Amino acid sequence: MAAAPSGPSAPVPGGASPGAVAVWEWQDEFGKWRPYQGSVCSYIEQSFQASQQKGKRLGPGPANSSIPLGHADAMLAPYVIDISSLMQFRQDTGTMRAVRRHLFPQDSAAGQGVIWEWQNDEGGWSPYEMNVSVFLEQAYSSGHQHVDLGPLGYNYDINLISQVQTNKTTLYRRSIQRRLDTPYPVTAATGPLHTSMACSCQQCLLNSGTGPITTRYRHSINLPSSSAVPQVSSRTTAVSSSGLGFVPYNKPALSGSRSTPRLNTHGAWALPQPASMGGPSTGGPSAGQPVSNGVSVPNLPVVMPKSSKVNQALAGWWKSLMATVMDPAAASTEPELVVRKYLEELQDAPPDEDCIICMEKLASPSGYSDAYECKTIRPETVGRLAKCQHTFHLLCVLAMYTNGNKDGSLQCPSCKAIYGEKTGTQPKGKMEVSTFPRSLPGHEDCGTIKIVYHISRGIQGPEHPNPGMPYTARGFPRYCYLPDNEKGKKVLELLKVAWKRRLIFTVGTSSTTGESNTVVWNEIHHKTEMDSNLSGHGYPDPNYLDNVLAELAAQGVTEDCLRP
């Protein structure tokens, strides 16, 4: 079947007046939405409209309401979208991904075929989700130079003049680009148009990785499942589908209209923070209260599984017993001991502020007390981290630690200070180092350090996204280069520490190929080319050594680690 025509001149299904374009996106394992290409979206939308005309609606539907994507792009032959469940199914691996359909104005970036992309670690280009592309294009068209993506759930500043994305924590910089592609298909406007990132339509509330629910500055947590009947918390909690644990944000003050762009305190163009949907403590609209675009927003509590007290007691007893018998040192990583080690319990009244983990007042019980129980830590107990002095509910910190790598370390959700020794989930492998006299561009006064990483395919462990499943290891051995000078040697020694702590690589999804369950870089950037920096992965690059030192420090790997 040929792809449907797309773009401003495409016919509108059902004879409706032009004015909206449809964008279909799939959700990756990090909870981020990735748009299909315009030509693929045209085919999906054509098939979707055909099913609608036959009486098939979103939600429960007939089993044959499926869209084979191979008809639009031969590279997508393994993928099928099921309309009734809004899921993408990969036939050769069984992987399932959520999909969504959003409508944008025809004069937006989507309708004009404008795509904004960032340069990934392999030197290729990955598109921002369409909401972000539309937002960036609005700022670009308005002549703004800087955009702050913080209010949208991204820790980045964007310079639209130099076309650079900067991580606000590590200061690592990536190139971005604006390009023209196939416009997305014009369609019947059967739902609210997404005119800005602060959208409050029902689909955003229920399905969006960047809509109001998931930008309420709550933090995702995977709690132990059990056969017990799930309990509905009286508090609303935003839980993303990423499964990556907590993603802390600082809670900003709300100001201005929900949908009107404004300049922030740094002069960057940004939309106001979407208001929370919780109760009085978050200041959001109550159940059924209309928001700025006239859509009535319900109060949506999240169902969180709650383990039975018997199961928790047995699990805790057995784990403690085995830790003591098999590995006495493992007792130091027991969650309650780790929390007590790094946080001092407050004896006085807690400060009048929110716990940024659960977003409840510190004077109130922990927001996770309905879903997590601990005999030695009460829900109302508050503690302060020793070095940075930030304050949280002890139970919230316990839940955060239990949901993470459980390596005996803690990272402050507010300032990212690390307590203890942070370790990662890097698979087993080998790191080799050698030197040779040839110089790197920009470092003509010294030779070159060559690092070779060897990792083979294997089976995922309990710390990985899909325990028991195989993972691939593409592109190994990987060759990386440093200048053989004083700073380059320091970076090398710190990379050795990071390698031993399993921080260089992890198992996840390739940002270039989209392949899941494969070995990928883990936020510590390496130079894999010697003679050219056209891809961003070579030399000369005068900022690279400082950038990688900052990234290592963000992982807790600093010069202090090199001292005897």
Disulfide bonds with the S-S distance in Angstrom:
none
